[in-house]
């Protein structure tokens, strides 16, 4: 269950600053104890708001109760406007002053409290302002929050698009200048915080990569100090554009009670415990790029509880549920074969929604009165080649009360081809309104721990392919397994290959006291069978252990535990004084030690650390004529160094390479986008081709004709590049109909060798390509350095052409 302090902090930061539409599972740094966090991180899952068309301003005062966290706390989180020291009008005026772009925006509604976050934060003395902005023929809605007691801004995200084809590059502000602007903005936005209560964070990790063809944005994170100590969760995030506009501000919404800052346990005692109990384990780790697994490596990593924070008052490690560990003993055992074994469907025809629902209904118990609603089939983002049915059985929605009430519902995910049940929750959203306990089956007796374990293993055999061969049971003891006073029992199993664990390759299962399937979740990703065995490791356990210990330090700080879901159960948030393991070099937080090469490997390529972007420098570009452009493309993860840290700038590239660079510049998440785009899917390229996703996205942007096959592995020539560039700036019709006979091309002594004169003319006239000693050299192959330089010329061309370069 273990996660280092930095990882836990990342999860909470991501909840505040993630602007990507998709959700990703939390990152974990342990093979054992991969707790099934159905993530509703500190502020829960923000639910969709419907914009109103009214031009008038409406104020809504709601007595919310606690919106369903813990029945014992009913009434604590109350939105009572009589306590407000800042009026609604003052809150609106403050936001308009801070964001001048909202001068002409319409205020549709103002609410007292936070009603679109579930479960609601404990702090409800907040004005929530709903804005509407008209842009062209459409309107865009978003909200801001202002603390009704202090007048501090809590959040605003300027999401509406600006009209026109803007110039973004070069930015008007450097990162250093933007940092000063962010600090000045913070002082105005949160005047209740003194200068000594705010400290700029050493690093900011997030999963939202920027597009090179788009606005330049600088992201900043500030720690809010409490009693002089950093808070591992309460922070402020600000985004400033290259033009100097603040477009994003977010501050933690919880207001929790902080304990004393004086520890009972000394730092030396905590460090000794940390080092004495720290262990590493050998296993398989996926490496992700652009949201998809690109490789698997054999690596050393900390075991489950090795990097947990230590309670500074008791000296014991604390898990993600706030439980102090008296023992870190874990037992690993084989899974015995059951009498019922999962048999995948052999049909090549996908299940219908009714067939998928019937399969679940015949397998698991669904409470009476719940009906199937809104089934949907889609590609599984964790395994895009698999299609799954998302199924939900709900109670009738009549007579529902409360602004955030959810009807009781059961949820399942089913592989549309094999019929494998991948997810099952008998009580989805069970942290909402209290539910009546499920009635026991007629004549059934409650199970003890051992009986519940055997029933769970029977379920796993019935639901998971070759469970006895592929899985091992991870036991942490009966006290960890028991939930809800023994009304439920949870178990964890890990996928093994070659007798080694697979990170994230497990099964999480909860059965109720009568053995019914209550919660079930499996890893969706395809795990290859041909992974290297332990004999290929060259790094010993002792060497790996020392390498990790050398990377860690302990920091006394406040940590929040809770405010999220674990095993389908909501954990109430609480603040603890802890010694939190931190990486000495924040850049190694998402790296593992490759057991074969002995090198540190980044496992999530989408994660970047903003302050070190300028420090990324390939070994072989210093002094190169294209050094600056090459380094920029590395910083944006468009180009990558090899294992030796070299970029090989003079290496020639292929047609597929160029398309890959260009689409990465347009959209760092292009691989996810093409899965949902019908026009992208029309591109005639094999899925097995390494360039397939880039080609599909380029086709969707109109850069290439999807019906025309490309020689993707062929070396890219200057003339081919001219053709592709002309399509990218959307001047291909001009090239064919007007510039094809332009005398401009005759300036080159090799003009007769040019077969696409219109495209070459446009590329040269726009300054994207240049002549070389009086020649154009149409068949000369393009190097990586030349491609980088030309791509940056395209970036600087933005705003000077008729329409945005990377638009559809």
N, C-alpha and C positions, 0 to 999 in steps of 0.2 A: 504494500500500500504506500510505500515510501516515495516521497518526492522531495527534492532539495528545496530550500527556501526560495531560490530564484525561480524555480519552475512554478511553485505555488503562487508566487507573486506574478508571474507571467500570466497565469490563468485569469487573475483578477484584473490585470491591466488590459488583457484582451477583451474582457467583457465591456470595458469602458471605451476602448478605442477602435475595436474592430469595425471597419466600415464595409467589409466584404459581405455579400449577401449570404454566403453559405456558412454553416457551422461545421467546425472540425472537432474531433474528439480531443480531449486534453492530452498533452504530452506527458510521458512518463519516463522515468529513468531507472526502472527496475524490471527484472524478469519476473520475480515473484511478487505477488500482491498487486496485480493489475486491477485495482478496484473498479467496478463498473460505475463510473461517474456519469450518470445521466445528467449532463451538465446543465444546471440552472445556476450559474455562478452568482457572485454576491448579490446582484440585483435581480436575479432570475431572468426568465425569458421575456423580453419586451414583446408585447403583443401588438398586432397591427392596429393602427388608428385610422378610422374613416374620416376623411376630410369633409367638412360641411361647406355648402355653397353659399351660405349666408354671408352678407357683408357686414352684419352687425356683430357686436361683441357681447358674448354671453358669459356670465360668471356662474360657475357651478360649485356649490359647497356640499361636500359629501362626508358623512360620518362613516368611515370605512370599516371600523373594527380593525382587526389586524390582517384582513384579506387572506386569512388562512395560512398561518404558519404553525402555531401550536395552540390548541384550544385553551391551554392554561394561561396563555398570554392575551386572551381576548380583551380588546379594548385598549391595549397599549399603543398601537399605531393608529392614532385617531387624527383625522384632518379637522381641526377646529379653528375656524378663521378668527374667532375672538381673540386668539393669542397673537395674531399678526401685528408686528410693529412696522411693517412695510406695506403700504397699500397696493392694490392691484395696479393702479395708475402709475405709481412709482416704479413698480417692477417692469412694466411695459416700457416706460421711459428709459430705464437703465439699460435694457437690452438694445433699444434703438440707438442709444448713445454709444454703446460699445461696438455695435455692428451697423455702421452707416448705410450699408447696403439694404437694410430693412426699413429705411425711411419711407418708402412707398408701399411696404408690405401691409397686408390687412390682418388684423387680429380677429380671428373667428370666434374664439372661445377662450376663457380663462377659468381654470379650475384651481381649487385649493386642495392640495395633496397630490400624491403620485398614484395614478390609477391605471396606468398602462404597463406596469411592471408587476410580475407575478412570481413568487410572493412579493408583497409590497415591502419596501424598506421600512425600518422601524421609525424613521424620522419622516413626519408627514407635514411639517410646517413649511410648505413650499407652494409658491405660485407656479402653476404650469400654464404656459401661454402657447396657444396654438396659432401658428402663422399660415397665411396663404399668400403666394406670390404668383402673379400672372406673367408667363413667359411665352411670347408668341401666341399661339392658339390654345395653349394648355396652361394648367395651373399646378403648382407644387406646394405641398403642405409639409410642415415640420413643426417642432415644438422647442421651447426654451423653458428652463426652470430657474427660479430665483428663490433664494432662502428668504422666507417671509419674516424671519427674526433679525438676521444680520444684514440683509440686502445683498449678500454675495451672490454672484452668478454661479449656478451649479452646472448647467449644461446648455449648449447650443451647437448645432451642426448645420452649417449653411449648405444645403444639399441641392438647391436648384441650379440649373445650368445657366451660364452667362451667354447672351446672344452674341453672334458674330464669330469671326474666325480670328482668334486672338494670337498674339505673339507671346510665346512663353519663354523663349530662350534667345540670348542668355538672360537669366533672372536679374531683376533689379537689385535684389539683396543677396549677399553671401549668407552662408549659414550663421556666421558670427553676428552679422547685423540682424538677422531674423531672431537670433537668441535674445538679443537686447530688446527687440520689439516684444517678444513673448513675455519677458520679465516685466516690462512696463505695462503690458496689457493685464498681466496677473495682478499687479498692484492695484489697478483700477477695478478689476472684476471681483476681487476678493479682499476688500480693504480691512476685513476683520482679522486677517492673518498678518502678523507682524513679520518683518524681514527675517528674524531669527527662527521663525516657525516654518519657513519654506526653504528647501534646498534642492537645487537642480540635481536630478538623478544622474548617477555615473553612466547609466546605459538605459536604453529603451528598446525592448524587443517587441516586435509585432509581426503579424503574418500578412500585412497588407502591402505588397510591393507596388511601387509606382511605375507607371508607364513612361517611357522616355518621350513618346509622342503625347504630351499632355502637360498639365500645369506642374511646375516645380513646387514641391511642398517640403517643408521642414517640420519635423515632429519633435516635440520637447516634452519631457516628463519631469515633474517636480514632486519630491517627497514632502509630505506634511509631517513635521516633527511633533511628537507628543512627549511632554516632560523631558525635552532635550534629546529624545531617542527617535530614530527613524521608525516609521510605520511600514510594515511589509505589505500593506494593502491600501492605506489611505493616501491617495496621490492625485495629482492634477495633470491633465494632458492638454496640450495646446498644439494646434497646427497652424503654421504661417505659410502663405504662398510666397513664391518668388517675387510677386508684385507687392508684398508687404501686407496682404489682407489676412486677418485672422478668420479662419473658416471653421474651426473646431475648438471647443472648450468643454472639458468634462472633469467633474470632481466627484469623488465617491459620495454616494447618497446616504449611506448608513451613518448614523451617529451613535456609536456604541460606547459603553463605559470602559475606561482604561484602568487597569490595576496599577499598583505602585511601580515605579521605575527602579526600585532598589531590589536587586536579586538576593536570594538566600544562598544560592549556589555560586561559587566563584567561577570565573572564566577558566581558570586552570583546571578545576574539577570537571567542568563541562568538556573541555578539550580532551582530557584524558579519557573520559567515557566515549566520546566520539571516535577517537582513534582506536581505542581498544575494541570497540564493537563494529568498526567499519569492515565490511567484507565486499569482495567483488565476485562476479560469476561470469562464466563463459557462455555465450549464447548467440543467437542470430538476431540481427537488427536490420530493419528495412531503411533504405535511404530514399527520401522523397524529394522529387523535383517537380515544380509546377503542380503540386497537389497529388501527384501520382508516384507510386513506387518505381524507382529507376534501377535499383540494385539491392542486393542483400549482402551483408558482410558478417563475418565471424568476429565478434568483438567482446571485450571485457567491459562490464558495467557494474555499478553498485547493486547489491542485492536489495530486496524490498525495503527493509527498515534502516538501511545504512545511513541514509542522508536525511532522516527525519529531524525536525527541530527538537531541542531539549528544553523542557520547562525549567525556567530559571529559578523557580521557587521550590520545585520538588526534585530536580535533577533527573527526571525520567523523560524518555522520548514520548512524543505525542503523535498519534496518527491523524488522518484526515477527518476523523469523527470527534476529535477532542478527547479520545481515550488514552490514558497513560499506559504504556506497555511495561508490564512487569516481567515479561519474557519475550524474546524474539525468536523462540524456537519454532521452526517450520518443519512439518513432516511431509515428505513427497512419496506418494505411493502409486502403484499401477491401478488402472481402471479395469475391473473384471468385466468380462463380456456378459451382456445381459441376454435375457430370453427374447426380447423384442429388439431387433436391430434395424437401424434406419436403412431403407432401400430407396435410392433415388429413382425418379421416373426415367424411363428410357425413351419416351416420346420426344420427338423433335418439335412438337407443337406446344406452344406456351399455354399455361393454365389460363382459363378465364377467371374473372374476379369471383364469380360464384364458386368455381371449382377450388380456388385458393382458399376462400372462406370456409367452404365445407371441410377441406382438409384440416384447418385449424380447429373447427368446431368438433370434429370427430376425434381430435387428439387431446385438446385441453379443455378445461372447464371455463365456460363463459357465463357469468351470472345472468339469471333470468331477467327479462325485461329490456335487455340491450339488443339493439338491432344494427345490422351492418349499414354504415353510411359512408358515402364519398370514397369508395375504393379507387386507388390510382396506381398505375404501373409506370415505372421510370427506370432509367439506368442507375445503378448503384455507384455513387461517386467514389466509393472505396475500392470498387472493382468494376470499372466501366463496361466490361464485356458481359456483365451479369445484369439481367433485368429483374426487378422485384416488384411484388404487390405490397402496397401499404394499405392495411385494413384496420378499420376502427368500428367497434360496436359501441353504441351510445344509448343511454337512457333517453326517453322523450324529453324535449327541451321545454315542455310546458311547466308553468309555475316555478320557474327558476328565479331566484332573488339574489341581489348583490351585484355590484358592477363588474366583478371578475369571476362570477361563479361558473364553473365548468360542470357539465353533466357527467355523472359517473360513466367511465368508458374503459374498454379493454382494447389493447392495441397489439398488432402482429405485423411482421414483415416476412414475406414468403418468396423464395426463389421461384420465379415464374416458370422455369424449365425443369429443375430437379425436384421441386416441391419441398425443399428443405426449409423449415421454419428457422429464421435467423434471429428474430426478436419476438418476445412475447411479454406483455405486461397485463396482468389480470386487472390491475388498478392503475391506469395511467393518470397523471396529475393527482397522485394521492396525497400531495402536500397541500391540497386546497381544502375545501369544506370537509369537515370530518365525515368519514363514511361509517356506516354501520358495519360491524364485522360480518364476514361471509358466514352464512349458516352452515354448520357442520353437515357433512353427508350423513344420511340416515344410518344409524347404528355404528358409525365410525368412532374409533378411539384415538386420542391424541398420541402422536409419535414422540419417543424420546430422541436424543441426539443421534444415537447410532442407527435407529430406525429411519430417521429423516435422511441421514447420509446415504443409506442404501437405496432409499426411494429416489433421491437426487441422481444417483449413479444409474438407476434404471431409466430415468428420464433422459439422461445424456446419451445413453446407448440408443434410445429410441429416436433421438432427434439429431445426433451428430454423426457424420460419416466415419465409420471405422473408429469409434471412440476408444475402444480398448487398445488399439494400436497407436493412435495419434495423440492421446491425452494422458496426463498424469494429474492426480488429485493433489492439491496443495492444502494442507490442513494447518490451521493456526490455533486450534483448540476450540472447545465448546463455547467458551465465553465470547469469542469473536463471532462464532457462527450464529448464536442465538440473537434474534431480533424481536422487538415488540414483546418482551417478556416471554419468549419461547413460543409465540404464535407463528413465527416464521423462522426458517433456518437457511442461511446462505452458504454457498460453497463455491470454490474457485478451482478451475482446472486450467492447466497450461498446455499448449500444443508443444510437442517434442518432435524433433527431427534428428536422426543420428544420435539419440540419447542426449540431445542438448535442447534447452528451452528456446522458444521463439518469442521475442518481445511483441506483445500485443496479439499473440496468436491463441488466446485463451477462450474459455467459456465461463460465464458467470450465471449462476442459477440459484434461485430461491424457491423453496417449497414451503407451503404453510403447514400448520401443525397436523394436518390430516393427509399430507403428502401430495396435495394438489399443486400443479405448476403455478407459481405466483409471479416469478420474474425469470426471464431467460434472455441471454444476449451472447452472441458469438462474434468473433472477429470475421469480417466479411472479405478480407483481402486474400487473394490467391497466394498460397505459400508454395514455392517450388520444392520439389523432392530432391533435386540434385545439388543441395547445399554442401559446401565443404565440411569434412568432419574435423574433429578436434585435433587430429594428427597434423593438420596444416598450420596450427598455431605455433608461432615462434616466440611470442611473449608469454612469460610465465605468470602464474597468479601473483607471486611475490612482487614481480616487476610492475604489474598492473596496479596492485594495491598501493605501492609507493607512489606511482604516477598520479593516481587519484588523490591520495592524501596530500601530495605536494600542491595540488590545485585548489584545495579547500581552505577556508578560514571560517571561524565562528564569529558572528556579530550579534551583540545584544540588541534586540529590537522588539517591537510589538508585532504580533502576527494575529490575523483573524483566522479562526477555524470555524467552518460552517458557512451557511448562506448558499449552499448548493445541495444537489441530490447525490446520494450514494446508495447503490442497490435499491433504487426506487423509493428511498426514504429521505425526507428533507432533514438536514442538519442545521439546527438553529445557530446563528452566528454568535461568536463570543471572542473577546480579545484576551490574549495571553502574552505575558512577558517571557520571551524565549531566547535561547542561543540558536541562531539560525545559520546553518551551513550556507556559505556563499562562495562562489568561485572567485579566486583572486583575479583571474583574467575573465571578465564577463563574456568575452568572445568565445570561450570554451564551454559555455553553459549548455549548448546543444550539440556537443561533440562527444563521441565515444572513441575508445581506444581500439583501433583495428588490431586484432590478435595475430593477424598474418603479417601485416606490414609494419606494425608498431607505430603507425601514424594516427593522429587524431582526425576523425572524420565528422563533418557536419551532417547530421541525420535529417534535418529539415532545411532544404535549400531556400525555401521561401522566407525563412526567418532572417532578419538582418538587424544589425545593431547600429543605429543611426550615427552616433558619434564617431565610429571607426570607419565610416564609408570612405572617407578620404585616405585612410591608411592602407586600403587594399592596393597592393602594388605587385604585379608580376615581376619575376626576376629579370626577364630578358627584354624589357621595353625601355629601360632608362637610357635616355639619349636618342631614342628612335625618333624619326621625324613625325610619327603619328602617336607619340607617347601619350599626350593628353586625351586624345580621342579614344585610344585603346583602354586607358584607365577608367574613363567614364563608362564605357560599355561593360567593363568588369564590375564596376560599382553597381550598375543596374542589372547585373547577372545575365547580361546578354551574351557575353563571352566568358569562358571559363578556362582557368589554367589547368595544365596537366598535373600529374602526381608530383612532378619535380618543381612545380610552381612556375612553369614557363608557359607563355602564351603563343610562342612561335609566330610572331607577327608577319613574317615574310612567306608563310605557307600559303599556297593557293587554296581557294575554296570552291565548293561545288554550288550548283544551282540550289540544291536543297539547303545548304548552309546559309546562303543569303536569305532565302525565304524564312528560315528559322530565326535569324537575327532580326529581320524586319517585323515579324509577328510578335516576337518577344518585346520589341520596342513599342508595339501598338497595344499589347495586352499581356501582362505577365501571366494571366490565368487563361490563356487561349485554349489550353487543353481541356479545361472544364467547359468552356463556352461551346466548343464544337459539338459536344455531346448532345446539346439541346437545340442545335441549329439545323433545320432541314436543308437549307441551301449549302451549308458546309458539308453535310453528309453526301451531297451530290457529286463532290469532287471524285474523279475516277483515279483513286490511288489505293493500293493495298494497305490494309490495316497493319500488316507486318512490316511495312516500310517505316524506317525510323523517322522519315520526314512527313508521315501521313497527317499528323495533327496540324503541323505548320501549313501544309498544302491546303487542307480543308479550311483553315481560318483565312488564309490568303484568298481563297476562292470566295469566301463569304464577304470579304472586304471589296471584292471586285478587282483585285490586283492581277488575277490570272483567270483564264477561261477554264472552268472545271471540266469541260468536255475535251479539252486539248491535253493530251498526255505530255508530261515534261520529263526530260532526261535528268532526273534529280541528282544522280551520282556523277553527272558530267561536269567537268570543270567549267566554272562560270567565266565567260568572256566579257570584254568591255561592251560589245554590241548587245549581247543578251542582257547585260545589266542596264543598258540604256532603255531597252524595251520595257523591262520590269519597272524602272524608275518612272517612266512616262505613264504607266498604268497607275502607279501609286499616287501620283499627283493628279490623276484623272484627266490627262491631256492626250490620251491615246487617240481620240477621234480627231483632234487637231493635227496630230502627227500624220495620220493617214490621209486626211482630206486637205490639208493646207501646207504643212511644213515638209511634206514629202518631196516637193520640188523646189524648196528654198535654196537659193544660191549660197547661203551661209555655209553649207557643207563643203563647198569647193575650196575653202581656205586650207583644207587638209590635203596634203599631197597624195594620200592614199584613199581619197574620196571614192574612187571607183570600186574599192574593195568593200565598201559599206553597203549592205543589202537593206538596211532599215534606216534610210537617211532622215526620215521625219522624226523618229524617236531620238536619234543621235543629236539632231539639231536642237530639240527641246531640252535634252539633258545637258547639253553644253551651254545653251542660252540661259538656263536656270542656274548655272554654276555648279551643278552636281558632278559633272565630268569635265575634264580639261584635256586639251591636246598635249602631245608630248613631242617636242622638237619638230613641230610642223606636221605631225602625223596624228591620227586618231588611234591607230593600232586596234582595229575592231576585234581581231581574233586573239589579242593578248589576254592571258588569264589574269583574274583579279586576285590579289592577295588579301589576307585577313586585315592587314593594316589599311589597305585601300578601302576595303569594305567599311571599316570603322570610321574612317574619315568621311566617306560619302554619306553614311548614315547620320553622322553629326551635321553634315550640310543640310540634309533633309530636315533635321530637327530645327535648325536655324531658319529654314524656309517657311516653317509654320506661321500662319497669319499673313503671308505675302502671296499666297495662291488663292484661287477662287473659293475653295472650300477646304475644310480640315483634311489633312493628309490621311489620317487613320480612321476617317468616318466611313460609314456604310452607305 
